[in-house]
């Protein structure tokens, strides 16, 4: 099939690569405009933008694809179908109706659960046992289109935002490659989403990463894993921010803390660093002090001369 592909991050890049390997003709790629990055502030292309350039695919980076001039440009590009994966812009009804087979979206959740911008992160943060991928025929609503196919995978205690992105991208690529011939042959029909089961996954905000140590160790662990890439869960120590990159709930017997420690209290046994939560303890494994790189938590504890009873959160 002739495909116009629309996507931006690595999740979308995995799907684009699968389409190319399956022999589809990518007539154009649409991705978000280059963004400033690093200390220099020099514009850097998105993951998909860089991939498309490397493969010699004509690439468009409109600020707003819905603008009249952009719509007319898109209309000139031959395509049987538009494939969208984490593009980051809404498509107008005019665009949705352009290609012969419409527009399909590869979404990282089991729709109608977690419509919106952060479905993968929200599933982990909320402690869900599973998530998955849904491919839908797009309509003018937000992730509200009829569903062609959906498949689930478990979320393990070791999974974080990064690992689930990779797993779901691979699953989405497989489902899409299998689906497209059926769409072309007319042997598959999408089914409506159940409105009564709809939930939303709004865009993440940096302040959502702040750790409330009155919550349970399991809840905090889910927050840390769900925000592994951005914005990274954080607290404060000695008046400075401290990001928590990796942790795990542990039994009280592993800590062997005396008395009734306060929430946020630290315990360091010379090898392992623990923090008391509202329910149980967390072992901190990777942390990032302000203005420094992510490091082993025990190295941080030695360098900061952590004493038992020192507190996080202030």
Buried (B, 14 or more C-beta within 10 A) or exposed (E): BBBBBBBBBBBBBBBBBBBBEBEBEBBBBBBBBBEEEEEEEEEBBBBBBBBBEEEEBEBBBBEEBBEEEBBEBBEEBEBBBBBBBBBBBBBBEEBBEBBEBBBBBBBBBBBBBBBBBBBBBBBBBBBBEEBBBBBBBBBBEEBBBBBBBBBBBEBEEEBBBEBBBEBBBBBBBBBBBEBBEEBBEEEBEBEEBEEEEBBBBEEBEEEBBBBBBEBBBBBBBBBBBBBBBEBBBBBBBEEEBBBBBBBBBBEEEEBEBEEEBEBBBBBBBEEBBBBBBBBBBBBBBBBBBEEEEBBBBBEBBBEBEBEEBBBBBE
